[in-house]
Amino acid sequence: MSEIFNLRTFSYIMSVDNGGAPNVENDIFTLAICKPVIRRCIRIGNYLVGISGEALKLGTKSKQIIFIAKITEIMTMKEYAKRFPVRADSIYTVDGKLRPNKFHCNENIERDLGGKNVILSTDFIFFGNKHIPVPHELKEIIPARGHQSRKNDPYINKIIAMFANYKIIHGSGKIGEHNTISTKGCRPPQC
């Protein structure tokens, strides 16, 4: 099958933007925790769009694009823990044990590890607190809640064009800062 035949765009509603999911350290976009279905189903070459949810409290009622990423690499959680042990979102050891971190505690382990993969991109724009409104012609990519992909199929060419235009205007990589700061902190139970 050709890559074009499998081309998809996943979009999801972000309730938190604190550097955990996604993480955009050192010019690499990663989604290593949360969104397990997306992390299992997305493929290299697919696009991922993060859209503001009510919980982000951005001060605007209109939905905003927080990031756009073209997926350039996918690896298992174990591979990620080996290759990137010090990234903020690398919160699991090679054997799947939770590390001390500021994002997730024990109640999130099953969901996080259920995603099986970590998705990476070196071709992304993270707007963060410099978010942009979802263009009127792309309102249909806004999920009612959670995420969607198949409903986005008719809009793939518009999404690709928008991404290319924004890269010309803004450049790529991390443009803005995260919208919230994680203060939760979590340490796994002592054995």
N, C-alpha and C positions, 0 to 999 in steps of 0.2 A: 504494500500500500504506500502511496505517496504521502509525504508530510502534509501537503495541502489538504488531502482527504481527511486527515485526522486533526486539522487545525480547529481549535476550540478556544473560547474565552470563558473563564470562570470569573464570576463576580460574587462578592460577599459583603455583608454588612459587618462593619467593625464596631464592637462595643468598647474596645480598649485600644489605645495606641501608645504603649509605654516602652517599646523596644524589645518586647518579648516575641510578639507575632504581628507583623514581621520584625525582623532584626535587620538593620542596614549598616552594620559596622564594616569599615575598611573596604568600601566600594563593592560589597557583596550583599545582595538581598537574600535572606533566608526565611523560610517558614518551617520551623522545626517542632513547634508545639501548636496546639489548637487545630481546628479545621482538619480532622483526620480523613474525612471523605475526599476533600480536595487533594490532600497529600497522597492518597492512594490512587486517585484517578487521573490527575493531571499528567501531561506528557511534555517532554522537551519540545519547544517550539510553540506551546500553548501560551496564552496570555492570562494574567491574573490581575483583577482590578479590585482594590479595596475601597469601599464606599462608607461614608460616615453613617453611624447609627445614632439614635437619640441619646444614648448613654455617653457619647463623646462630648456632648454639650459644647458645640463649636460656636454658639451664638448666632446661628442662622438656621432657619427652618428648611432651607433647600439642601438636598443631598449633595455632598462634596466628595470629590475623588481625593483619596489620601495617597494612593500609589497606583502605578501601572508597571507590571513586570512581564517580560517575555522570559519564560523558563529556559535556562541554558544548561542545567544539570539537575539530576535527581540521584540521591544516594540513600542507602538505608540509614536508620537511626544509629546503628553500630558503626558504620563507616563514618558518619558525621562526628560521633563522639571521639573516634580515633583521629580524624583529620583536623577537627576544630574544637579541641577540648576546652579552650578558654573563651570562646564567644559567649556572650551573655545568655543566648538562648540554647546553649549546649548544656541542658540541665540534667541529662541522663548519662550515666557511665556506659562503657562498652557492654556491660552485662545487664543494662536496663535498670540500674538503681538510681533513685533520685538524688541529685547533688543539692547541696545548699544553694538556694537561688532566691531571687526577688519576684518571681512570677507565679509559680505553681507549687501546690502542696500535694499531699497523698491522694486527695480526692480527684485529682486530674490525671493520675498515672495511666489508668486504663484508656482514657480518651487520647492522651498524647501518644502512647505507644501503639494504639490501634491504627494510627495513621501510617505506620510502618516506614514511611519515607520522609526525607527532608527535601524540600525543593529549594533550588538556588537559582540566582540570576545575576549576571554581570551586565545585563541590558535592562535597566529599570529607571524609573523616575519616582523618587519618594518625595512627595510634596509636603507631607506632614502638616505642620501648622501653617504652611503656605498653600493649603488645599485649594482646589479649583472646583467650581460648580460642575455637576454632571451636565454635559450639553443637552439641550432640548431633544435633539434627534437620537440621543442614546438613553432616554429616560426608561426604556423598556429593559435595560440591563440591571436596573435596581431591583434586587430581590425583595419580596415582601418581608422576608426574614431569612436568616441563614445564608444559603448560597444558591446559585443557579448556573447552569452552563448551556444546556440544549436550547433554552429560550433565547440565548445570546447569539445563536448561529446566524440569524439574518443580519446581524450587525457587525460581524467580524471584520469586513473591509473598512467600515467606518471607524472601528476601534483601532485597527492598524494605522490608518491614516491619521487619526487623532494623536496616537502615540508618536508617530514620526514628526508631526507638526510641533508637538510639545517638546520633543528633543531638540528641534531646531531653535525654538524660542528659549527654553530653559536650560538646555544641556541635559545630561543624564546623571544618574546617581542620586545622592542625597541632596535635595534642594532646601528642605526645611527641617525643623526639629520635631520630635514626637509631641503629640498633643497632651499627653498626661504623663505623670511620673509614678512609677510603681513604688509604693511605700510598704507593701504587704510583707515581704520577706518570708522565707520558709526554710526551715531546717528539717530534714527527714528525721524520723524518730530514731533514737539511739537503740542499738541492738544489744 
